[in-house]
Amino acid sequence: MNKFERIDAVAAPFPEFNIDTDQVIPARYLSRPRQQGVAECLFHDLRFDENGQERSEFVLNRDGYRDAKIIVAGRNFGCGSSRENAVWALYDYGIRAVIAPSTGDIFYNNSIKNGLLPIFLPEDICNGLIAEVMGTPGAKIAVDLASQTVRGPDGAEHSFDIDPFAKEFLLKGLDEIGYTLSLTEEIAAFENRYGRENL
């Protein structure tokens, strides 16, 4: 998993509430192996029509937003069924952070485990950021995980909270297995100590 430290990237607005994981990646794509990449499955039924042609009205198909690496969304983004594939699709497309007033709980946890940073900001701030990036396609938002700040296109900075353990995972580019392996020496010392104490 790649480390997440700081990005300064184009942001795409998703002002709708309750964008669920079936919209993020339709269920018929869940059997697709991750190794094949799932970027083309992202928002498939919203991005493409029944003939596979782009829907011009969809935000990621519009000039200024195609290369977005940040999504600014309405409340409860990623709600619905618990499919890790939704995070894979976002990540494979290039999305590295989702800023919203709230997300689905399982989506949040899956994001942390897969190197995508979910950021919670108050709804009025999210609405302001959405308005900015809607008004100026191609506008950039800067996210600094170490300082836990978001800088909007207008230069205003906003602080966000994150669990220290989740922050460490992302900064070091670790998943749960990688984190466990990073503690090999401590685990060995514990086992030796425990063994001696129970002889």
C-alpha positions as CSV (number, residue, x, y, z in Angstrom):
1,M,0.0,0.0,0.0
2,N,1.3,3.4,-0.9
3,K,2.0,6.0,1.8
4,F,-0.4,8.9,2.1
5,E,1.3,12.1,3.2
6,R,0.1,15.1,1.2
7,I,-1.7,15.7,-2.0
8,D,-2.6,18.9,-3.9
9,A,-5.0,17.8,-6.5
10,V,-8.1,18.5,-8.6
11,A,-11.3,17.9,-6.6
12,A,-14.6,16.7,-8.1
13,P,-18.0,17.7,-6.5
14,F,-20.5,15.1,-5.5
15,P,-23.2,17.2,-3.7
16,E,-25.8,14.4,-3.5
17,F,-26.5,12.7,-0.1
18,N,-26.4,8.9,0.4
19,I,-24.3,7.9,-2.5
20,D,-24.2,4.1,-1.8
21,T,-21.6,1.5,-2.7
22,D,-23.8,0.0,-5.4
23,Q,-23.6,3.3,-7.2
24,V,-19.8,3.4,-6.6
25,I,-19.5,-0.1,-8.1
26,P,-22.5,-2.0,-9.3
27,A,-22.9,-5.5,-7.9
28,R,-22.3,-7.3,-11.2
29,Y,-18.6,-6.3,-11.0
30,L,-17.9,-7.7,-7.6
31,S,-16.5,-10.9,-8.9
32,R,-13.9,-9.1,-11.0
33,P,-10.4,-9.9,-9.7
34,R,-8.6,-6.9,-8.1
35,Q,-5.5,-7.8,-10.1
36,Q,-7.4,-6.8,-13.3
37,G,-8.0,-3.3,-12.0
38,V,-11.5,-2.0,-11.3
39,A,-11.1,1.7,-12.3
40,E,-13.5,1.3,-15.3
41,C,-16.2,-0.1,-13.0
42,L,-16.2,3.1,-10.8
43,F,-19.7,4.7,-11.0
44,H,-20.2,2.6,-14.1
45,D,-23.9,3.0,-14.5
46,L,-23.6,6.8,-13.8
47,R,-20.6,7.3,-16.1
48,F,-21.8,5.2,-19.0
49,D,-25.0,4.6,-20.9
50,E,-26.3,1.2,-21.9
51,N,-24.1,1.3,-25.1
52,G,-21.0,2.0,-23.1
53,Q,-20.8,5.6,-24.1
54,E,-19.9,8.3,-21.6
55,R,-22.8,10.3,-20.1
56,S,-21.7,13.9,-20.7
57,E,-23.5,15.1,-17.6
58,F,-21.6,12.9,-15.1
59,V,-19.0,14.9,-13.3
60,L,-16.0,12.7,-13.9
61,N,-16.7,12.8,-17.7
62,R,-16.5,16.6,-17.7
63,D,-13.5,18.7,-18.6
64,G,-11.7,19.8,-15.5
65,Y,-12.7,16.8,-13.4
66,R,-11.5,13.7,-15.3
67,D,-8.2,13.7,-13.4
68,A,-9.7,14.3,-10.0
69,K,-7.9,12.7,-7.0
70,I,-10.2,14.1,-4.4
71,I,-14.0,13.8,-4.0
72,V,-16.0,16.4,-2.0
73,A,-19.3,14.8,-1.2
74,G,-22.6,15.2,0.6
75,R,-23.3,13.4,3.8
76,N,-23.3,9.6,4.1
77,F,-21.1,8.9,1.1
78,G,-20.4,5.1,0.7
79,C,-23.4,3.9,2.6
80,G,-25.1,0.6,1.8
81,S,-23.6,-2.8,1.5
82,S,-20.2,-3.6,2.8
83,R,-18.2,-4.0,-0.3
84,E,-14.4,-3.3,-0.2
85,N,-14.6,-3.3,-4.0
86,A,-16.0,0.2,-3.8
87,V,-12.8,1.5,-2.3
88,W,-10.8,-0.5,-4.8
89,A,-12.6,1.2,-7.7
90,L,-12.1,4.7,-6.3
91,Y,-8.4,3.9,-5.6
92,D,-7.7,2.3,-9.0
93,Y,-9.3,5.3,-10.7
94,G,-6.9,7.6,-8.8
95,I,-9.1,9.0,-6.0
96,R,-6.9,9.4,-2.8
97,A,-9.3,11.2,-0.5
98,V,-13.0,11.6,0.1
99,I,-14.1,14.7,2.0
100,A,-17.6,14.6,3.4
101,P,-19.7,15.4,6.5
102,S,-20.0,11.6,7.0
103,T,-19.5,8.3,5.3
104,G,-20.8,4.8,5.8
105,D,-18.9,3.2,8.8
106,I,-17.8,0.1,6.8
107,F,-16.7,2.3,3.9
108,Y,-14.6,4.4,6.3
109,N,-12.8,1.3,7.7
110,N,-12.3,-0.2,4.2
111,S,-10.8,3.1,3.0
112,I,-8.3,3.2,5.8
113,K,-7.2,-0.4,5.1
114,N,-6.7,0.4,1.4
115,G,-4.8,3.7,1.5
116,L,-7.7,6.0,0.8
117,L,-8.2,8.9,3.2
118,P,-11.7,9.7,4.4
119,I,-12.0,13.2,5.9
120,F,-14.9,14.4,7.9
121,L,-15.6,18.2,7.9
122,P,-18.7,20.1,9.0
123,E,-21.5,20.1,6.4
124,D,-21.3,23.9,5.8
125,I,-17.6,23.6,5.1
126,C,-18.2,20.7,2.7
127,N,-20.9,22.7,1.0
128,G,-18.6,25.6,0.6
129,L,-15.9,23.4,-0.9
130,I,-18.4,21.8,-3.3
131,A,-19.5,25.2,-4.4
132,E,-15.9,26.3,-5.1
133,V,-15.0,23.3,-7.2
134,M,-18.3,23.3,-9.0
135,G,-17.7,27.0,-9.9
136,T,-14.2,26.4,-11.1
137,P,-13.7,23.0,-12.8
138,G,-10.1,22.0,-12.2
139,A,-9.8,23.7,-8.9
140,K,-7.4,22.1,-6.5
141,I,-7.7,21.1,-2.8
142,A,-4.6,20.4,-0.7
143,V,-4.7,17.7,2.0
144,D,-1.9,17.3,4.5
145,L,-2.4,14.2,6.7
146,A,0.5,15.0,9.0
147,S,-0.9,18.4,10.0
148,Q,-4.5,17.1,9.5
149,T,-5.5,20.1,7.4
150,V,-7.5,20.7,4.2
151,R,-6.8,23.9,2.2
152,G,-9.6,24.9,-0.2
153,P,-9.2,26.5,-3.5
154,D,-9.7,29.9,-1.8
155,G,-6.7,29.3,0.5
156,A,-8.8,28.7,3.6
157,E,-7.6,26.0,5.9
158,H,-9.7,23.5,7.8
159,S,-8.6,21.0,10.4
160,F,-9.9,17.5,10.6
161,D,-9.7,14.7,13.2
162,I,-8.5,11.2,12.5
163,D,-7.9,8.2,14.8
164,P,-4.1,8.2,15.6
165,F,-3.9,4.5,14.7
166,A,-5.5,5.1,11.3
167,K,-3.3,8.1,10.7
168,E,-0.2,5.9,11.3
169,F,-1.4,3.2,8.9
170,L,-1.8,5.7,6.1
171,L,1.4,7.7,6.8
172,K,3.4,4.5,6.8
173,G,1.5,2.8,4.0
174,L,0.6,-0.2,6.1
175,D,-2.3,-2.5,6.1
176,E,-3.1,-4.7,9.2
177,I,-0.6,-7.5,8.1
178,G,2.1,-5.0,7.3
179,Y,1.6,-3.3,10.7
180,T,1.8,-6.7,12.5
181,L,5.0,-7.5,10.6
182,S,6.5,-4.2,11.6
183,L,6.3,-5.4,15.2
184,T,8.2,-8.6,14.7
185,E,10.9,-7.7,17.2
186,E,8.4,-6.7,19.9
187,I,6.4,-9.8,19.3
188,A,9.5,-12.0,19.6
189,A,10.5,-10.2,22.8
190,F,7.0,-10.7,24.3
191,E,7.0,-14.4,23.4
192,N,10.5,-14.9,25.0
193,R,9.4,-13.0,28.1
194,Y,6.1,-14.9,28.3
195,G,7.9,-18.2,27.8
196,R,10.4,-17.6,30.6
197,E,7.7,-16.5,33.0
198,N,5.7,-19.7,32.5
199,L,8.5,-22.3,32.7
